[in-house]
């Protein structure tokens, strides 16, 4: 009976030590997670700024040289791009959605006259680990 009582006491002490150790480990991990999260948030803001800058250049290039290749639109001589702030695409750690509006002025091929148009669009931009952001897709609305 005394041996059984001593065994229960040892088991209770062991359980208390294990709980104390688990609590200490959880607290240490929480502190570590908080310290790790801070730089990631700061880096994310930098990435958003980088994406915003790159989106403007990518949009101007697209609407000046690639959009409507086979239309009556001839030489594009002016583009004006207005962009919203980039938002991270859910489920992708490196893809960003940027919505915007573009105004394009161009010379027509048919009659040699001038024309202009406005379009809403949405861009999907990917930021690889190394290198500049790249245009994945653009959707005209």
N, C-alpha and C positions, 0 to 999 in steps of 0.2 A: 504494500500500500504506500509506504514511504517512497519507494522507487518510482511508483506511478505518479505521485504528487511532484516529485523532483523533475520527472520527465515533462510534465505539463508546464511547470515553471520555466524550464529551459526552452520549451517550444514557444511559450508566450514571450520570453525575452528575445528569442530569435526573430519572432514576428515583428516585435517593436523595432528592433534594429533594422530589419529589412524595410519596414515602412518609413523609418527616418531616412535611410539611405535613398529610397525611391523619391521621397519628397525633395531631398537635397539635389538629386540628379535632375528632377523636373524643373526646379528653380534655376539651376545652372543652365539648362537647355533653353529656358525662356529668355534668360538674359543674353545668351549667345544668339538666339533667333532675333531679338530686338536689335542687337548690334549689327547683325548681317543685313537686316531689312533696311536700315537707314541708307547705306550707300546705294542699294538697288533703286530706291526711290529717287535719289539724286541723279543716278545714271539714267533713269527712265525719262526724267525731265529733259536732260541733255539730248536724249534720243528723239523726243518729241520735237525739240527745236531743230535738230538736224533733219528730221523728216519734213518739217514745215518748209525749211529752206530748199531742200531738194525737190519737193513737190512743185514749187513755183517754176523752177527751171525745167523739170520734166514736162509740165503742162505746156509751157511756152514752146518748147521744142516740138512736142506732139502736134499742137495746133498750127504751128508754122510749117512743119515739114512732112508730117505723116497723115494728118486727118484729111479726109475727102480727096484722096489722090486722083480719082477718076471723075470728079465732078467738073462743072464749068468754072470752078474756083481756080484761078491762075496763081499769079504771084501774090503771096500774103505779105503785106508790108507793115502790118501792125497787129499785135495781139495784146490784150489786157486781161490778166488773170486775177480773179478774186477767190481766195481760198478760205475755207473754214479751218479750225485747228484740227490736227490729225487725231484720230481715235484708234486705239489698239483693237484689232479684230479678235473677237473672242475665240479661243481655241488655238490661236497662233501666237507664238511668242515674239515673232519678228515681222508680222504683217500689219500694215496700217491702212486705214480708210481715210481718204481726204475728199471732201465734197467741195465743189466750187462752181464758178461761173466764168465763162470766157467770152470776150468780144473780139471778133476777128474782122479786119478790113483787108480787102483783096481786090485785085484786078481780075475781071472775068476773062475767060479765054474766048468766049463766043463773040462778043461785041466790043471787047476792049474797054468796057466801062468799069466803073468802080462799084463795089457793093460791100455790105457788111452784114454780120449776123451775130446773134448771141446764143449761147448754148449753156445749159446746166450739165454738169458731168460729175462723175465719181471715179476716183482713182484708187487702185490697190497697189501699195508700194511695199516692197520687201527690203528689210535691212539685214544683209548678211553679216556674219561675225566680223569679216574683214571686207573692206571695200565700201564704195559708196552705195546709197540706196538705189534700188532698181524698180522701174515701172513694171508691174506684173500684168495689170489690166486697166483699161479705162472704159467706162460705160457712159455713153452720151444719152441724155434724157430729153 
